[in-house]
Amino acid sequence: MNELLFDEEGAGRYLGGTRPVSKRTLQRWRLEGSGPVYIKLSRSVRYRKSDLDAFIAAGLRHSTSEYAE
């Protein structure tokens, strides 16, 4: 499998677009287990594009009255 990997900065830009998600937020999400799936390579953290896309898709809602899962 030859999939694109993002570092924290790249993942933050991918998730947030013009308002990137900060490295600190990604770190907090990892600690809480609430963020996207990540890969740990030695001391480095990487995110697969497909996992970031799945994280975004999991946040889709049809109404403001839908309960967060």
N, C-alpha and C positions, 0 to 999 in steps of 0.2 A: 504494500500500500504506500503510495507516494502522495500524501496529503499535505497541504499547506499548513504550517505551524506558525502561530503568532506568539511573540513574547508578551509580557504584561502591557507594555505601551501599545503595541499593535492591536492586541485584543481590546484594550480600552477604546481605541479609535474605531475599531470595527463595530463594537457594541453601541458607542455613543455618537458616532458621526461627527457633527460639528461641535458637540459637547461631550468629549470623550469621558468614559468612566475612568476615574483615577486609579493609579496603582494601589493606593491605600484601600480603596473600596474593593478591588479585586482580592486583596489580601484578607480583608475582613470577611468577605463572602467565603473564601476558602476556609477560614477558621470556623465560621458558622455552618459551613456545608450548604450554603444557600445559593451559591453562584454556579457558573458553568463547570462542567467536568474539565479537569486539567490533567496534564502529564508532568510528572516530576522526573527530570533528567539531571542526576547529581544535585547540584544546587539550583539549577535552572527550572523555571516553571514555563510550560508551553501549553497553548490551547489550540486544538484542532478546529479548523473552520467549521466542520460539520457539527462539532459540539457547541460552538458559539451560535450557529444557526438554530440548533435544537433548543438552546436556552432562550433565544429570542422567540421562537415559535411557542414555547411553553407559557410565555407572557401574553399571548394573544387573548383578547376578550371581546365579546360582542356587546357588552353593556357595562356601565359603571356599577350596576347592582349585582354583578356576578361575584361570588365569593372567591377569594384567592385560595389556591390549593397549596 
